[in-house]
Amino acid sequence: MNPLALLLPNHRASVSAFVLGIVILMAVDALRLNFGSAPVPGIVPLFAIWFVCYSLFANRRRHAGRATGLAILPLVLAILAKGVGALVGFGMQVFDAMIEFAEEQGLDTSDQVAFSEALSDPGFQPAFQAWLESDQERLMAMVQAGAWPSFIGFWAVLGVFAIWFATLQRNGSSAAQP
């Protein structure tokens, strides 16, 4: 196994090197989420992970004798899934915070009609926003709540593409051959 196939996009990656690289990257990303990347700003490790992902997919296609242009597709779709996952996780936290804020204002949130009327009140949104901004710890916890859903979205999409790319055969070879 060529270890450079895991890092540089101009080598060939066998199926085992490709799968090993994906697993290592996923573990590094999970460690980044759990422990942070204190000495390096947050976006730099993400760019490094994305670059190595692209390298792995390009190298896998190169090993199968295919053009590497399609190697960017899994990464682009995975980044989009990461964004959607982050928005879903954050959105759920915002909704829970909105209910908490409404209850602190004395509103009965079990009454759907009263809750809907309160949400449509023009003063509710600015008051809710000011309430959120007054507690930075709560706001940061809400943002962090989107981290794991974004992780799951990113790696689920890459996993689907990894299965596809791992089954690629060399051009001109039969899929039935070992």
Contacts in CASP RR format, 6 or more apart in sequence:
PFRMAT RR
TARGET T0000
AUTHOR 0000-0000-0000
METHOD contacts of the structure
MODEL  1
MNPLALLLPNHRASVSAFVLGIVILMAVDALRLNFGSAPVPGIVPLFAIW
FVCYSLFANRRRHAGRATGLAILPLVLAILAKGVGALVGFGMQVFDAMIE
FAEEQGLDTSDQVAFSEALSDPGFQPAFQAWLESDQERLMAMVQAGAWPS
FIGFWAVLGVFAIWFATLQRNGSSAAQP
1 14 0 8 1.000
1 16 0 8 1.000
1 17 0 8 1.000
1 20 0 8 1.000
2 11 0 8 1.000
2 12 0 8 1.000
2 13 0 8 1.000
2 17 0 8 1.000
4 11 0 8 1.000
5 11 0 8 1.000
5 12 0 8 1.000
5 13 0 8 1.000
5 14 0 8 1.000
5 17 0 8 1.000
5 18 0 8 1.000
5 55 0 8 1.000
5 56 0 8 1.000
5 59 0 8 1.000
5 63 0 8 1.000
6 13 0 8 1.000
6 17 0 8 1.000
6 20 0 8 1.000
6 21 0 8 1.000
6 24 0 8 1.000
6 52 0 8 1.000
6 55 0 8 1.000
6 56 0 8 1.000
7 52 0 8 1.000
7 55 0 8 1.000
8 55 0 8 1.000
8 59 0 8 1.000
9 54 0 8 1.000
9 55 0 8 1.000
9 58 0 8 1.000
9 59 0 8 1.000
9 68 0 8 1.000
9 71 0 8 1.000
10 59 0 8 1.000
11 59 0 8 1.000
11 62 0 8 1.000
12 59 0 8 1.000
12 62 0 8 1.000
12 63 0 8 1.000
13 56 0 8 1.000
13 59 0 8 1.000
13 60 0 8 1.000
13 62 0 8 1.000
13 63 0 8 1.000
14 63 0 8 1.000
15 60 0 8 1.000
15 166 0 8 1.000
17 59 0 8 1.000
18 56 0 8 1.000
18 59 0 8 1.000
18 60 0 8 1.000
18 63 0 8 1.000
18 162 0 8 1.000
18 165 0 8 1.000
18 166 0 8 1.000
19 162 0 8 1.000
19 166 0 8 1.000
21 52 0 8 1.000
21 56 0 8 1.000
22 53 0 8 1.000
22 56 0 8 1.000
22 158 0 8 1.000
22 159 0 8 1.000
22 162 0 8 1.000
25 49 0 8 1.000
25 52 0 8 1.000
25 53 0 8 1.000
25 56 0 8 1.000
26 155 0 8 1.000
28 49 0 8 1.000
29 49 0 8 1.000
29 151 0 8 1.000
29 154 0 8 1.000
29 155 0 8 1.000
30 151 0 8 1.000
32 45 0 8 1.000
32 49 0 8 1.000
33 147 0 8 1.000
33 148 0 8 1.000
33 151 0 8 1.000
36 42 0 8 1.000
37 44 0 8 1.000
37 45 0 8 1.000
50 75 0 8 1.000
50 79 0 8 1.000
53 74 0 8 1.000
53 75 0 8 1.000
53 78 0 8 1.000
53 158 0 8 1.000
54 71 0 8 1.000
54 72 0 8 1.000
54 75 0 8 1.000
57 71 0 8 1.000
57 72 0 8 1.000
57 74 0 8 1.000
57 75 0 8 1.000
57 161 0 8 1.000
57 165 0 8 1.000
58 68 0 8 1.000
58 69 0 8 1.000
58 71 0 8 1.000
60 71 0 8 1.000
60 165 0 8 1.000
60 166 0 8 1.000
60 168 0 8 1.000
61 67 0 8 1.000
61 68 0 8 1.000
61 69 0 8 1.000
61 70 0 8 1.000
61 71 0 8 1.000
61 165 0 8 1.000
61 168 0 8 1.000
62 68 0 8 1.000
63 170 0 8 1.000
64 165 0 8 1.000
64 168 0 8 1.000
64 169 0 8 1.000
64 170 0 8 1.000
64 171 0 8 1.000
65 170 0 8 1.000
65 171 0 8 1.000
66 168 0 8 1.000
66 171 0 8 1.000
73 161 0 8 1.000
74 157 0 8 1.000
74 158 0 8 1.000
74 161 0 8 1.000
74 162 0 8 1.000
74 165 0 8 1.000
75 158 0 8 1.000
77 157 0 8 1.000
77 161 0 8 1.000
78 153 0 8 1.000
78 154 0 8 1.000
78 155 0 8 1.000
78 157 0 8 1.000
78 158 0 8 1.000
78 161 0 8 1.000
79 154 0 8 1.000
81 153 0 8 1.000
81 154 0 8 1.000
81 156 0 8 1.000
81 157 0 8 1.000
82 150 0 8 1.000
82 151 0 8 1.000
82 153 0 8 1.000
82 154 0 8 1.000
83 150 0 8 1.000
84 153 0 8 1.000
85 146 0 8 1.000
85 149 0 8 1.000
85 150 0 8 1.000
85 152 0 8 1.000
85 153 0 8 1.000
86 146 0 8 1.000
86 147 0 8 1.000
86 149 0 8 1.000
86 150 0 8 1.000
88 146 0 8 1.000
88 149 0 8 1.000
89 145 0 8 1.000
89 146 0 8 1.000
89 149 0 8 1.000
89 150 0 8 1.000
90 142 0 8 1.000
90 143 0 8 1.000
90 145 0 8 1.000
90 146 0 8 1.000
92 145 0 8 1.000
93 141 0 8 1.000
93 142 0 8 1.000
93 145 0 8 1.000
93 146 0 8 1.000
94 142 0 8 1.000
97 128 0 8 1.000
97 132 0 8 1.000
97 138 0 8 1.000
97 142 0 8 1.000
98 119 0 8 1.000
98 128 0 8 1.000
99 109 0 8 1.000
101 127 0 8 1.000
101 128 0 8 1.000
101 131 0 8 1.000
101 132 0 8 1.000
102 109 0 8 1.000
102 115 0 8 1.000
102 118 0 8 1.000
103 109 0 8 1.000
104 131 0 8 1.000
105 118 0 8 1.000
105 127 0 8 1.000
107 114 0 8 1.000
107 115 0 8 1.000
107 118 0 8 1.000
108 114 0 8 1.000
108 115 0 8 1.000
109 115 0 8 1.000
118 124 0 8 1.000
132 138 0 8 1.000
132 139 0 8 1.000
132 142 0 8 1.000
133 139 0 8 1.000
167 175 0 8 1.000
169 175 0 8 1.000
169 177 0 8 1.000
END
